[in-house]
């Protein structure tokens, strides 16, 4: 058997060559449509995380949640899983296909674009409300305000309008908190945060200046604390993440470290501290208040 498709020789295997595990759709037919869709979302999110682990090529990991079998799985064909990753991908593919078939048999409608009402009602910040941050590059610099007004809650992302660059600009992030779209020239984090982060979890991803791929800094993180916390008069369930990595500087790189505080239920970043000899990655930002809509 050719090396590229072997599961036993230790060579990488394309996702397209991984046979899905056999899962009976009848197992899921008693489920409600909402439950079926929630489980399909969970399976897809895990596949996204797996693709981040096994594929480091920029742009190949982007997978839209909830867009269906024909779009979702082809987006994973750039993966080259080995061993346990190949087995897990097979299980994910099989489970997803069985869930998809059960939803078809149950005549489930396409999932709505909006966030489920129960989840939306539980969000610590709601559409129309404004998150007001204070930020500065270092402790010696004057504070400035940063406003993030939540505009839309979707089933797989949150949208804001921000004044980060002086004019109202769209900002989008997934429900774990990873940035999907931001105005040019601001610090963003991608492929770093995961849903349901637990104490001790180790993370990997990158920071960069939006619109400038040459500024990408590879970072790792570890969740060092979790639990309830009241910030700006709102209750959050936070993960405190220590960050460390290297930022590009000239022809080489320089050390980068810091910390993030993220709400685990919504992906809202409540605090971000970055320290580096690279001025682009000097930042102190913290949420100071949430202003009600209107």
N, C-alpha and C positions, 0 to 999 in steps of 0.2 A: 504494500500500500504506500502511496506517495506520502512523503513526510508531512506535507501541508495539511493532510486530512487525517492523519493518524492520531488516535486518542491514547495510544499506549507507548509510543516511541519517545515521548518527551518533547515532541515538536509542537509548535503552535497549531491551533485549529481555527479555521474561520467560523464565525457564528453561523453562516449559512450551511456549514457542514455538520452542525450539531443537531442530532435528531431530538425532537422534543420528547420528553417523558410522556408515557401514555397515562392520561388522566380522563376519567369518565365524566362527561358533562352532566350526567344525571345526578352526580353527587351535589351539584350546585343548583339544580333546578328548583328546589324548595326555597331558595333564597329570594328575597325581594330584589327588585331592580336596583334600588339604592345600594343594597349590600353588595350585589354583584359588581357594580361600578366602582365602589370603594375598594374592593379587593383587586380589581383590575388596575386601579391607580397605584395601589401598594406594590403590586408585582412589577409594574412598569417603573416605578421609582427605584426599586431595588435593582432592576436591570440597568438603569441610568448609573447608579452608584458602581455597579460592577464594571460598566464600560469605562468609567473614570479610572478604575484600578488597573485595568488591563490594556488600556489604550491611551498613550500620552500624546498622540498626534492632535495638534490643535484643530478644533472644528469637527472632529469625527465623533465626538461624544454627544452632540446636541440631539436630544430626543424630546419631541413634544408629547406631553402627557395627554391622554384622552383623545387622541386623533385616530385611533383605530389600528387594527392589525396590519393593514396593508402599508401604512406609513411607519408605524412604530418599529417593526422588526427589521425592515431593510436598513433603517438608520443604524443598526448595530452590526452591519456586515463588516465594518472596519475592525471589529474586535478580533483579537487573536488569543482566545482563552486557552489555558492549559489546566489539566488535572482537575482540581476542585472547582475552578472557575467554569470549566467546560461542563462539569456535572451540574453546577448550580444553574447555568444558563439553560441546559436541557430541561431542568425542573421548572424554571420560570416560563420557558416557551410552552411547555405542556400545560401548565396551570393556566396561563393566559388564554391559550386556545380553547381549553375546556370552559373557562368562564365566558369567553366570547360566544361560544356555541350555546351555552345555557341561556345567555341573555337573548340570543336570537330566537331560541325555542320559546322563551317566555314573552316574546314580542316587546322587549324593553325598548323604549324610545331612545334616541341619541341623548347622551348626557347634556345637561344645560351648561352653558358657558359660565354661569354665575356660581359662586360658592354656595354650598348647601346652607339653607337658612339657619339650621341649628349651629353649624360651625361659625357662620358669620356673626350670629348673636353672641357667641362666646369670645369673639376677638376683643383684645384689650383696647384697641383703637378702632374706630368705625369710620366709614366713608364720610367725608366732610370735615373730619377733625384734623387739626394741625399739630404735628410733632415739632417742637421747637428745641433745637440743640444749641449749645455753646461749643465753639471750637477754636482752636489756635494751633499753630505749628509746634511751638514749645512753650514752656512755662514763662519765658521772657517776653512772649508776644502778646499783643492785646487780643481780647476775646472778640469774636464776631458771631453773629447769629446765623443759623442755617434752619430753614423751614422746609418741612416735608408734609404736604397736605395729601391725605389719602383720598383717592378718587374712586377706585373700583376694586372690589373683591371678586376675583375669578376663582374657579375651582382649582386652578393650579398656579396662580400668581396673584400678586398685589400690585396695583399701579398707584403712583403718586405724581404730584406736581411739585417740583423743588425749585428753589431760587439759588441753588448752589453756584450757578455761574452768572447771577445777577438778573436773569430774566426767567420767567416761568418755563420750565422744561420737564418733559416726561421722564420718570424713573420707574422701572419695572424690576421686580424681583420675584423669585419663586418662593414657595411657602416655607422652605428651609432658611431663606435669607440670602441666597446667592443672587448677585445682580445680573439681570438679563439685558437691561438697557439703561444708560445714564448719559447725562450731558458730557461733552468732551472736556478733558482736563481735570477730572476729579478722580480720587482714589476709589477703585471698585474691587470687589472680591468675587471670584468665580470658582466653581467646583470645589468649594472649601467646606461649606456647612451641609449637614445632613439632618433629615427629620428625626425626631426622637433621640437626640444626642443624650448619652448617658455618661455618668461619672467614669473617667478613665478612658473614654473613647479617644482614639488617635485619628486626626484628620489630615488631609493633604489637599492642596489646591494652589491657587496663586492670587496675588494682588497685581494690579496694574493701574496705570493712568488711563482712563477711558479714552479710546480713540488712538492710543499709542502703544502698539504691540511691542515696541522696543523697550518698554519700561517694565515688562513682566517680571515679577519677583516670585520665585517658588517658595512656598511657605508650608510648614507643618504646624499642627496645633494639637493640644491635648485639653480635654475637658477636665478642669481641676475642681470645679464645684457646681452643684445644681441645687435648685430649690426655689421656693417662693420668695419674691422680693417686691417691695412697693417702691416705685419710682415715679416721680412727678404725679403722685396721687392715684396712680393706677397699679393694679395687681398684675404681676407677671410671674411666669414660671421660667427662671433663667438658667442658662448654661454659661459658666465663666470659662473662657478658652484662652490658654496661654499660646502665643504665636512665636515662631522663630523660623528664620530662613535667611535668604541672601537676596539683596537688591542689586540690580545692575548699576555699575558706576564706571564710566569711561570704558576702557577695554576689559575691565574685570568686574568684580562685585564687592559688596560690603555687607556687613552683618545687618540684619533687621530683626527686631523682636517687638513684642507688645502684647496686647490682650484685647479680647472682645467680650462683651456681655450681650447675649442674644436671648430673646424670648423663644422658648422651644415650641410653643404652640402656633406662633405666627411668623417666625423668622425676623421679627423686628429687631434691629440692632439698637441697643440702648446705650452702649458705650464702646468707643474704639480708641485705643492708644497705640500708636506706632512710633518706634524710635529707630533711627538709622542715621549714619553719616551721609546718606543720600537724602538731600532736602525734600525730594518728592514724597518720601515716606516718613516725614515728621508730622505727626498729627495727634491732637488730643481733642476728642469729641465726646460730649455726654448729653443725654436727654435731660432737659431741665423742666419742661412742662408740656402738657397736652391741652390745646385749646379746643373748646367745643365748636361744633359746626355753627356757622352763622355769627 
